[in-house]
Amino acid sequence: MISNRSQDNAQLVYFSHGGGPLPILGDASHQAMVSFMERLPSRLKKPEAILVISAHWEEDAATLLGAPNPEMFYDYYGFPERAYDIAYPAPGSPELASRIASLLKREKIAARIDPRRGFDHGLFIPLKLMYPQADIPALQLSLLRGLDPTAHLSLGKALRPLLQEKILVIGSGFSFHNMRAFSWQGGNAPDPANDDFQNWLVETCTGPLTEPEREQRLIHWQKAPSARYCHPREEHLLPLHVCAGMADRGGTVIFDDYILGKRGVAFSW
């Protein structure tokens, strides 16, 4: 589960964070995901900080959340009132944000810090399940507008110096994200097209490939079976590319189950 480098090194996880606040609201179709996230910290070393690459934040330059005490950013609508009372009062880490921005600039990647933006649900939903005490400093890193897969692999490669630190890096997205195909009313109907893509992801991220082979598959992910059916828009897939770029080896499947009636997978490195 954890990289076979020193036990003090970073841990990398990509997972599906579910539909808006539904995991916290007790939605039955999220129960497998909720159980997984509640158990996940027992399989990890407790980190000193958490960096989340959220599918719900895109900027023209790699942007880091730099607030010392981030507010809540409820980036969803149409849910019951209690969905807007969810709180996750973890501290931010302006110092880590500054160091990460420097790492990116060193690799010629434009980077900046946003001192005002709050935690979006790509962070506060999973972390509320994983670390409900909210006692670990947390921050976010944006995706890059244009959603170029090569650029996001490069973003991950630039973060590799963080592998020497006690940081948990989370790619928070969804391995299936076709909003029209989700089963919002519940039920896990067979979906061979989704299975084809999830199987391709598992093979790509965990199979016996060379790193150049793995990278080429991720760059050309649109050629995978049912790629555009599973991701009409790829913002929920690209956090995986950042994690894979940061890793220097294949990963391990840590979740393979149904969310909103569709099969989703998660990986660790």
N, C-alpha and C positions, 0 to 999 in steps of 0.2 A: 504493500500500500504506500509506504513511504520510500522515497528514493534511497538507494543503497550507498549514497554519499554519507558524510558524517551526519549523525542524528541531530546535529544542531542546525542543519540546513533547512531551507524553505521547503514547504510542501505545496503542491500544485493540484488543484481540483477544478474540473469543469462539470457543471451540472445544470439540470433544468429546474428553474425556480418557480414554475407553475403560473397560473392565471391570476394576475393582479394580487389582491389580498385574500383570495379564496382559501389558500392553505391555512391562514390564521383564523378565518371565519368558520372553519369546520366543514368545508365542502368534502363530501364523501369521495369524490373522484380524485382527491389529492392525498388520500390516507397513506398510500404506499410511499409517496414523496415525503410526507410529514414524518413518518416513522423512520425513513432513511436519514433525514436531516437531523432528527433528534438523536440518533445513534452515532452519527458520523464523528462527532468530537471524541468519542471514546476510542476511535481508531486513529486519531491524530495526536501529535504532541501539541500541547497548548501553546499557541503562538504568542509572540510579543506584540504583533501587529497583524492586521488583516488588510490586504489590498484586493479590491473587487473590481474586475473589469465588467461593467454592466452593459447589457444589451440596450438599455434605455437611455443612453447618453452618447450623442454623436457631436463632434466638434471638428472644425477645419484644422486644428492642431491638437496633438495629444494633450489633454487637459486633466489636471489633477485637482481633486477636491481638497482645498487647503484650510477650511474653517477649523478652528480649535475645538468648537462644540457645534457640530453640524445640526441644523434644524431638519425637520421632516419635509420631504418633497413628495406629496401624494400625487404621483403621476399616473392616476387612473381616474375613471369617472363612472357614475351610474351604480355604485355599490351602496349597501346600507350605511347609515350614518356612523356606525361603530368602526367602519373601515377607515374613517378619517380621524379616529381617536388612537390608532395604533402609534405607539411611541417606541423608539429605540435610542436611548440617550447615551450611546457610546461616545467617548471622546474622539476627536479627529487626531491627526498627526501632521501638523504643518512642517515639522522638521523632516519627516520621511517624505512628504510630498516634494519638498525642495530637493532632497537628494535624488529622488526618482527623476524629477525634471532635469537635473544635471546629467544623469545617466543617459537619458534620451538625447539631450543636446550633444553629448559627446559622440553619439552615433549619427549626428546630422539629422535628427528627427525633431521637428519643431514642437516645442512643448511650452505650456504655461500653467499657471495655478489660478483656480477660481476660488477666492476666499469667501464667497457668499452662498454657493449652491449647497443644497442639503442632500441627505441620503435619499435616493430613489428606491422604489420597491425591489429593484434588482439586488440591493444590499439589505434593506431592513427586513424583508420577509424571510429570506433564508437565515440571516444571522439571528433573528429573534427566535427561530427554532433551534439553531445550533448553540448559540451562546446567549441565552435569555438574560444573564446577569448584565450584559452590555458593559463589561469591564475591560474589554480589549480595544485599544485604539484602532480605528477603522478609517479607511479612505477609499475613494473611487478613482479609477482611470477611465477616461472616455474612449469610445471607438473613434475612428477617423472617418469623416464624411467621404463618400465615394465607395466605402465598403470594399476596398481592394484587398483581396486575400493575402497577396504578397506583402503589402504594407503592414498587415496585422501580424504576420509571421515575423517580420523585421522588428516590430514593436516588442514582441516577446523576446527575441534574441538580445535586444538592447537591455532587457531587464535581467539578464542572466547573472550579473554580479549580486543580485538579491538572493541567489541560491545559497550564499554563504551566511545568510541571516535567518533568524527564527521568525519567519514571516509565513503566513498562510496566504497564498495567492489563489483567488477564486475567479474562474470564468463563469459568470452568471448569465445564462441564456436559456436555450431550450433546444434539444436536438430535433424536435419536430415543432414547427411553428407556422401551420396553416390555419389561420383563425376560422375560416369557413368550414374546415373539416373536423375541428374539435367536437367532442360529444358533450355539449354544455348541459345536457339533461341527464348525464350519467350513462354507464354502459360501455363495455370494452368490445366493440365490434371488430372482427378480423379486418386487417388492412394490409394486404400483401405488398402494396406499393411502399407503404411506410416501413414495413419489415425489410424490404430490399435496401432502403437507404440506411436504416439503423445498422443492418449487418455490414454494409460498406463502411460506415463510420467505425464500427468495432474492429474490422479488419485493418483499416487505415491506422487507427490509433494504437492498436495493441498487437498487430500481426508482426511476423518476422521480416520486416522491411528494413532496408538501409535508410538512414536519415534523408539522403537525397530523394529516394523513392517516396518516402512518406510526405516530404515537403511538396513534391510535384503533384501528388494526389490531392493534397489540401489546396494547393493553388488552383487546380482544375476541378474543384469539387462539383462544379455544375455538370460535369460529365458523368457523375455518379448516377446510379439508377434512381429514378423518381426524385432527383435533386430539387427541381423547382416545384414539384408538388409539395414536398416537405418544407421548403423554404421559398415561398414566393418572393420574399425579401429576406436577405441573409443576416440581418443584424443580430438575430439570436444564435446564429452559428459561429460568428467570428470571434466571440470570446474564447472559443475552443482554439482558434488559430493562435491567439496570443499565448495561451498556455502551452500549446504544442511547440511554438517557437522558443519559448523559454526553456522547455525541457530539452534534454539531449538524448532521449531514448524513447522507446515505446511505453505506453501506459498500461493501466489495469482497469478493467470494467468494475465499477463499484455500485452501479445501479442499473437495472434493466427491468422496467416494469411500466405500468400504465398511469398516465396523468391525463385528466380530461378525456379519457377514453382512447388515448393514443400512446403507443409505445415510445418511451424516452429512455435515453441512456446517460450515464455519467462515468467519468474517468478520473483517475488520479495518476500522478507521476512521482 
